[in-house]
């Protein structure tokens, strides 16, 4: 069972989470161009989290975890994300 959430910590992190989500939403078009087999819905659901993107690339493109991780890292580095 999870411990109760600390409301103060959630509220303090909320602006940072919103900024990260906004930045990712601006990158969706570029991600769709880079990875055409991924849908916009999948990219939005990933929230721009590297682990989620790596898993999606592994599944759709039959890549190893290392190769998928390199592609995600390169994508994010080129966009200062």
N, CA, C and O atoms as CSV, one atom per row, in Angstrom:
chain,resi,resn,atom,element,x,y,z
A,1,UNK,N,N,0.841,-1.177,0.000
A,1,UNK,CA,C,0.000,0.000,0.000
A,1,UNK,C,C,0.887,1.243,0.000
A,1,UNK,O,O,1.906,1.280,0.691
A,2,UNK,N,N,0.511,2.236,-0.757
A,2,UNK,CA,C,1.285,3.467,-0.852
A,2,UNK,C,C,1.070,4.345,0.372
A,2,UNK,O,O,-0.022,4.385,0.939
A,3,UNK,N,N,2.133,5.054,0.776
A,3,UNK,CA,C,1.950,6.014,1.869
A,3,UNK,C,C,1.132,7.196,1.370
A,3,UNK,O,O,1.084,7.448,0.166
A,4,UNK,N,N,0.487,7.924,2.276
A,4,UNK,CA,C,-0.308,9.075,1.841
A,4,UNK,C,C,0.586,10.120,1.174
A,4,UNK,O,O,1.742,10.309,1.551
A,5,UNK,N,N,0.025,10.783,0.188
A,5,UNK,CA,C,0.758,11.814,-0.533
A,5,UNK,C,C,0.886,13.074,0.306
A,5,UNK,O,O,-0.030,13.449,1.038
A,6,UNK,N,N,2.011,13.702,0.189
A,6,UNK,CA,C,2.248,14.967,0.872
A,6,UNK,C,C,1.795,16.086,-0.060
A,6,UNK,O,O,2.470,16.369,-1.050
A,7,UNK,N,N,0.683,16.719,0.233
A,7,UNK,CA,C,0.119,17.766,-0.630
A,7,UNK,C,C,1.114,18.879,-0.912
A,7,UNK,O,O,1.171,19.381,-2.034
A,8,UNK,N,N,1.907,19.278,0.092
A,8,UNK,CA,C,2.856,20.374,-0.089
A,8,UNK,C,C,3.867,20.041,-1.178
A,8,UNK,O,O,4.188,20.899,-2.000
A,9,UNK,N,N,4.375,18.809,-1.199
A,9,UNK,CA,C,5.362,18.451,-2.211
A,9,UNK,C,C,4.734,18.400,-3.599
A,9,UNK,O,O,5.381,18.759,-4.583
A,10,UNK,N,N,3.492,17.962,-3.687
A,10,UNK,CA,C,2.811,17.931,-4.981
A,10,UNK,C,C,2.640,19.349,-5.509
A,10,UNK,O,O,2.943,19.616,-6.672
A,11,UNK,N,N,2.168,20.242,-4.687
A,11,UNK,CA,C,1.952,21.616,-5.125
A,11,UNK,C,C,3.258,22.295,-5.522
A,11,UNK,O,O,3.281,23.085,-6.466
A,12,UNK,N,N,4.345,21.998,-4.815
A,12,UNK,CA,C,5.628,22.606,-5.133
A,12,UNK,C,C,6.158,22.097,-6.471
A,12,UNK,O,O,6.818,22.849,-7.188
A,13,UNK,N,N,5.891,20.855,-6.821
A,13,UNK,CA,C,6.393,20.280,-8.057
A,13,UNK,C,C,5.489,20.543,-9.248
A,13,UNK,O,O,5.917,20.370,-10.389
A,14,UNK,N,N,4.275,20.947,-9.017
A,14,UNK,CA,C,3.306,21.128,-10.093
A,14,UNK,C,C,3.801,22.060,-11.203
A,14,UNK,O,O,3.670,21.704,-12.374
A,15,UNK,N,N,4.363,23.238,-10.895
A,15,UNK,CA,C,4.838,24.100,-11.983
A,15,UNK,C,C,5.917,23.431,-12.827
A,15,UNK,O,O,5.911,23.575,-14.049
A,16,UNK,N,N,6.829,22.713,-12.212
A,16,UNK,CA,C,7.882,22.031,-12.959
A,16,UNK,C,C,7.289,20.966,-13.870
A,16,UNK,O,O,7.725,20.810,-15.011
A,17,UNK,N,N,6.309,20.240,-13.377
A,17,UNK,CA,C,5.658,19.208,-14.184
A,17,UNK,C,C,4.930,19.846,-15.356
A,17,UNK,O,O,4.989,19.335,-16.474
A,18,UNK,N,N,4.252,20.945,-15.117
A,18,UNK,CA,C,3.523,21.630,-16.186
A,18,UNK,C,C,4.478,22.142,-17.256
A,18,UNK,O,O,4.174,22.054,-18.446
A,19,UNK,N,N,5.626,22.674,-16.851
A,19,UNK,CA,C,6.623,23.154,-17.818
A,19,UNK,C,C,7.133,21.995,-18.657
A,19,UNK,O,O,7.240,22.111,-19.877
A,20,UNK,N,N,7.451,20.868,-18.009
A,20,UNK,CA,C,7.939,19.700,-18.733
A,20,UNK,C,C,6.891,19.194,-19.721
A,20,UNK,O,O,7.224,18.864,-20.859
A,21,UNK,N,N,5.634,19.129,-19.299
A,21,UNK,CA,C,4.564,18.679,-20.192
A,21,UNK,C,C,4.399,19.632,-21.365
A,21,UNK,O,O,4.202,19.189,-22.496
A,22,UNK,N,N,4.477,20.927,-21.114
A,22,UNK,CA,C,4.344,21.918,-22.190
A,22,UNK,C,C,5.494,21.770,-23.186
A,22,UNK,O,O,5.274,21.803,-24.397
A,23,UNK,N,N,6.715,21.606,-22.683
A,23,UNK,CA,C,7.865,21.430,-23.572
A,23,UNK,C,C,7.697,20.182,-24.422
A,23,UNK,O,O,7.995,20.196,-25.616
A,24,UNK,N,N,7.217,19.096,-23.808
A,24,UNK,CA,C,7.043,17.860,-24.563
A,24,UNK,C,C,5.976,18.037,-25.631
A,24,UNK,O,O,6.155,17.580,-26.759
A,25,UNK,N,N,4.880,18.686,-25.300
A,25,UNK,CA,C,3.809,18.891,-26.283
A,25,UNK,C,C,4.318,19.659,-27.507
A,25,UNK,O,O,3.854,19.430,-28.624
A,26,UNK,N,N,5.264,20.560,-27.295
A,26,UNK,CA,C,5.841,21.306,-28.424
A,26,UNK,C,C,6.752,20.420,-29.268
A,26,UNK,O,O,7.038,20.755,-30.417
A,27,UNK,N,N,7.208,19.307,-28.725
A,27,UNK,CA,C,8.112,18.413,-29.444
A,27,UNK,C,C,7.384,17.284,-30.178
A,27,UNK,O,O,8.005,16.529,-30.927
A,28,UNK,N,N,6.095,17.170,-29.969
A,28,UNK,CA,C,5.333,16.055,-30.545
A,28,UNK,C,C,5.466,15.991,-32.063
A,28,UNK,O,O,5.645,14.905,-32.615
A,29,UNK,N,N,5.384,17.116,-32.740
A,29,UNK,CA,C,5.482,17.113,-34.214
A,29,UNK,C,C,6.827,16.566,-34.665
A,29,UNK,O,O,6.897,15.757,-35.590
A,30,UNK,N,N,7.895,17.009,-34.009
A,30,UNK,CA,C,9.228,16.519,-34.364
A,30,UNK,C,C,9.350,15.030,-34.064
A,30,UNK,O,O,9.974,14.290,-34.824
A,31,UNK,N,N,8.764,14.597,-32.971
A,31,UNK,CA,C,8.808,13.183,-32.615
A,31,UNK,C,C,8.034,12.348,-33.634
A,31,UNK,O,O,8.449,11.242,-33.983
A,32,UNK,N,N,6.922,12.878,-34.104
A,32,UNK,CA,C,6.131,12.160,-35.123
A,32,UNK,C,C,6.925,12.017,-36.418
A,32,UNK,O,O,6.825,10.996,-37.098
A,33,UNK,N,N,7.708,13.031,-36.759
A,33,UNK,CA,C,8.539,12.955,-37.967
A,33,UNK,C,C,9.656,11.934,-37.768
A,33,UNK,O,O,9.944,11.135,-38.659
A,34,UNK,N,N,10.282,11.968,-36.592
A,34,UNK,CA,C,11.388,11.051,-36.309
A,34,UNK,C,C,10.915,9.603,-36.211
A,34,UNK,O,O,11.592,8.690,-36.684
A,35,UNK,N,N,9.766,9.401,-35.604
A,35,UNK,CA,C,9.262,8.052,-35.344
A,35,UNK,C,C,7.839,7.919,-35.892
A,35,UNK,O,O,6.869,7.960,-35.136
A,36,UNK,N,N,7.727,7.763,-37.178
A,36,UNK,CA,C,6.425,7.746,-37.865
A,36,UNK,C,C,5.511,6.606,-37.433
A,36,UNK,O,O,4.296,6.697,-37.612
A,37,UNK,N,N,6.057,5.554,-36.880
A,37,UNK,CA,C,5.224,4.424,-36.458
A,37,UNK,C,C,4.515,4.680,-35.131
A,37,UNK,O,O,3.646,3.903,-34.735
A,38,UNK,N,N,4.876,5.759,-34.444
A,38,UNK,CA,C,4.232,6.091,-33.172
A,38,UNK,C,C,3.114,7.096,-33.423
A,38,UNK,O,O,3.275,8.029,-34.210
A,39,UNK,N,N,2.000,6.907,-32.762
A,39,UNK,CA,C,0.878,7.823,-32.928
A,39,UNK,C,C,1.044,9.032,-32.006
A,39,UNK,O,O,1.803,8.998,-31.037
A,40,UNK,N,N,0.330,10.075,-32.329
A,40,UNK,CA,C,0.341,11.256,-31.473
A,40,UNK,C,C,-0.160,10.905,-30.074
A,40,UNK,O,O,0.372,11.398,-29.080
A,41,UNK,N,N,-1.167,10.066,-29.998
A,41,UNK,CA,C,-1.713,9.656,-28.705
A,41,UNK,C,C,-0.666,8.932,-27.863
A,41,UNK,O,O,-0.556,9.164,-26.659
A,42,UNK,N,N,0.103,8.051,-28.508
A,42,UNK,CA,C,1.152,7.332,-27.782
A,42,UNK,C,C,2.230,8.294,-27.283
A,42,UNK,O,O,2.710,8.176,-26.156
A,43,UNK,N,N,2.597,9.231,-28.127
A,43,UNK,CA,C,3.619,10.201,-27.737
A,43,UNK,C,C,3.121,11.078,-26.597
A,43,UNK,O,O,3.870,11.356,-25.660
A,44,UNK,N,N,1.889,11.510,-26.664
A,44,UNK,CA,C,1.331,12.306,-25.565
A,44,UNK,C,C,1.293,11.494,-24.278
A,44,UNK,O,O,1.643,11.997,-23.210
A,45,UNK,N,N,0.870,10.246,-24.378
A,45,UNK,CA,C,0.774,9.388,-23.195
A,45,UNK,C,C,2.152,9.121,-22.578
A,45,UNK,O,O,2.258,8.897,-21.372
A,46,UNK,N,N,3.190,9.145,-23.388
A,46,UNK,CA,C,4.542,8.902,-22.878
A,46,UNK,C,C,5.027,10.037,-21.991
A,46,UNK,O,O,5.952,9.863,-21.198
A,47,UNK,N,N,4.399,11.203,-22.129
A,47,UNK,CA,C,4.745,12.402,-21.364
A,47,UNK,C,C,6.195,12.806,-21.559
A,47,UNK,O,O,6.759,13.524,-20.733
A,48,UNK,N,N,6.802,12.349,-22.648
A,48,UNK,CA,C,8.185,12.708,-22.927
A,48,UNK,C,C,9.190,12.030,-22.026
A,48,UNK,O,O,10.360,12.412,-22.000
A,49,UNK,N,N,8.754,11.039,-21.294
A,49,UNK,CA,C,9.654,10.321,-20.384
A,49,UNK,C,C,10.474,9.315,-21.184
A,49,UNK,O,O,9.938,8.518,-21.954
A,50,UNK,N,N,11.773,9.376,-20.984
A,50,UNK,CA,C,12.689,8.551,-21.767
A,50,UNK,C,C,12.338,7.070,-21.681
A,50,UNK,O,O,12.325,6.385,-22.704
A,51,UNK,N,N,12.055,6.565,-20.495
A,51,UNK,CA,C,11.740,5.135,-20.349
A,51,UNK,C,C,10.518,4.742,-21.164
A,51,UNK,O,O,10.492,3.676,-21.779
A,52,UNK,N,N,9.510,5.597,-21.169
A,52,UNK,CA,C,8.298,5.309,-21.946
A,52,UNK,C,C,8.598,5.327,-23.444
A,52,UNK,O,O,8.126,4.465,-24.186
A,53,UNK,N,N,9.381,6.307,-23.883
A,53,UNK,CA,C,9.718,6.399,-25.310
A,53,UNK,C,C,10.581,5.220,-25.747
A,53,UNK,O,O,10.387,4.666,-26.829
A,54,UNK,N,N,11.524,4.846,-24.906
A,54,UNK,CA,C,12.383,3.707,-25.227
A,54,UNK,C,C,11.540,2.447,-25.406
A,54,UNK,O,O,11.744,1.694,-26.358
A,55,UNK,N,N,10.607,2.217,-24.506
A,55,UNK,CA,C,9.744,1.037,-24.607
A,55,UNK,C,C,8.916,1.066,-25.896
A,55,UNK,O,O,8.753,0.042,-26.560
A,56,UNK,N,N,8.402,2.236,-26.238
A,56,UNK,CA,C,7.625,2.350,-27.478
A,56,UNK,C,C,8.478,2.059,-28.702
A,56,UNK,O,O,8.042,1.347,-29.607
A,57,UNK,N,N,9.691,2.604,-28.739
A,57,UNK,CA,C,10.576,2.371,-29.886
A,57,UNK,C,C,10.972,0.902,-29.980
A,57,UNK,O,O,11.030,0.342,-31.075
A,58,UNK,N,N,11.242,0.283,-28.845
A,58,UNK,CA,C,11.581,-1.143,-28.854
A,58,UNK,C,C,10.449,-1.961,-29.450
A,58,UNK,O,O,10.675,-2.859,-30.261
A,59,UNK,N,N,9.235,-1.641,-29.041
A,59,UNK,CA,C,8.070,-2.400,-29.494
A,59,UNK,C,C,7.800,-2.180,-30.982
A,59,UNK,O,O,7.626,-3.145,-31.726
A,60,UNK,N,N,7.764,-0.945,-31.415
A,60,UNK,CA,C,7.376,-0.647,-32.791
A,60,UNK,C,C,8.458,-0.899,-33.822
A,60,UNK,O,O,8.172,-1.306,-34.948
A,61,UNK,N,N,9.708,-0.656,-33.434
A,61,UNK,CA,C,10.798,-0.765,-34.393
A,61,UNK,C,C,11.684,-1.984,-34.162
A,61,UNK,O,O,12.694,-2.150,-34.845
A,62,UNK,N,N,11.317,-2.843,-33.202
A,62,UNK,CA,C,12.087,-4.055,-32.890
A,62,UNK,C,C,13.558,-3.717,-32.637
A,62,UNK,O,O,14.457,-4.365,-33.173
A,63,UNK,N,N,13.787,-2.692,-31.814
A,63,UNK,CA,C,15.135,-2.261,-31.478
A,63,UNK,C,C,15.555,-2.855,-30.143
A,63,UNK,O,O,14.717,-3.193,-29.306
A,64,UNK,N,N,16.856,-2.977,-29.957
A,64,UNK,CA,C,17.353,-3.350,-28.635
A,64,UNK,C,C,17.137,-2.166,-27.706
A,64,UNK,O,O,16.905,-1.046,-28.161
A,65,UNK,N,N,17.211,-2.413,-26.420
A,65,UNK,CA,C,17.032,-1.323,-25.459
A,65,UNK,C,C,18.119,-0.270,-25.646
A,65,UNK,O,O,17.845,0.927,-25.564
A,66,UNK,N,N,19.339,-0.706,-25.895
A,66,UNK,CA,C,20.449,0.230,-26.092
A,66,UNK,C,C,20.248,1.115,-27.304
A,66,UNK,O,O,20.468,2.324,-27.235
A,67,UNK,N,N,19.832,0.526,-28.413
A,67,UNK,CA,C,19.614,1.311,-29.639
A,67,UNK,C,C,18.449,2.272,-29.465
A,67,UNK,O,O,18.526,3.423,-29.894
A,68,UNK,N,N,17.384,1.817,-28.847
A,68,UNK,CA,C,16.239,2.702,-28.598
A,68,UNK,C,C,16.653,3.846,-27.679
A,68,UNK,O,O,16.260,4.992,-27.898
A,69,UNK,N,N,17.440,3.543,-26.657
A,69,UNK,CA,C,17.902,4.576,-25.723
A,69,UNK,C,C,18.757,5.608,-26.450
A,69,UNK,O,O,18.632,6.805,-26.192
A,70,UNK,N,N,19.626,5.158,-27.359
A,70,UNK,CA,C,20.461,6.098,-28.135
A,70,UNK,C,C,19.594,7.017,-28.988
A,70,UNK,O,O,19.851,8.218,-29.072
A,71,UNK,N,N,18.573,6.453,-29.616
A,71,UNK,CA,C,17.700,7.273,-30.465
A,71,UNK,C,C,16.955,8.319,-29.637
A,71,UNK,O,O,16.837,9.471,-30.054
A,72,UNK,N,N,16.461,7.931,-28.485
A,72,UNK,CA,C,15.748,8.868,-27.615
A,72,UNK,C,C,16.705,9.942,-27.103
A,72,UNK,O,O,16.366,11.126,-27.097
A,73,UNK,N,N,17.892,9.534,-26.675
A,73,UNK,CA,C,18.885,10.487,-26.173
A,73,UNK,C,C,19.275,11.484,-27.259
A,73,UNK,O,O,19.356,12.684,-26.999
A,74,UNK,N,N,19.514,10.998,-28.464
A,74,UNK,CA,C,19.877,11.887,-29.575
A,74,UNK,C,C,18.743,12.852,-29.899
A,74,UNK,O,O,18.977,14.038,-30.129
A,75,UNK,N,N,17.520,12.344,-29.916
A,75,UNK,CA,C,16.365,13.194,-30.202
A,75,UNK,C,C,16.272,14.322,-29.180
A,75,UNK,O,O,16.112,15.487,-29.545
A,76,UNK,N,N,16.372,13.976,-27.918
A,76,UNK,CA,C,16.231,14.978,-26.858
A,76,UNK,C,C,17.404,15.959,-26.846
A,76,UNK,O,O,17.221,17.144,-26.568
A,77,UNK,N,N,18.594,15.471,-27.144
A,77,UNK,CA,C,19.766,16.352,-27.159
A,77,UNK,C,C,19.678,17.385,-28.279
A,77,UNK,O,O,20.071,18.536,-28.093
A,78,UNK,N,N,19.169,16.984,-29.426
A,78,UNK,CA,C,19.051,17.914,-30.563
A,78,UNK,C,C,18.013,19.004,-30.295
A,78,UNK,O,O,18.023,20.053,-30.939
A,79,UNK,N,N,17.126,18.748,-29.347
A,79,UNK,CA,C,16.044,19.710,-29.076
A,79,UNK,C,C,16.154,20.356,-27.712
A,79,UNK,O,O,15.209,21.008,-27.269
A,80,UNK,N,N,17.267,20.197,-27.040
A,80,UNK,CA,C,17.465,20.774,-25.701
A,80,UNK,C,C,16.308,20.441,-24.778
A,80,UNK,O,O,15.830,21.299,-24.036
A,81,UNK,N,N,15.868,19.219,-24.824
A,81,UNK,CA,C,14.737,18.811,-23.994
A,81,UNK,C,C,15.229,18.190,-22.739
A,81,UNK,O,O,14.429,17.776,-21.900
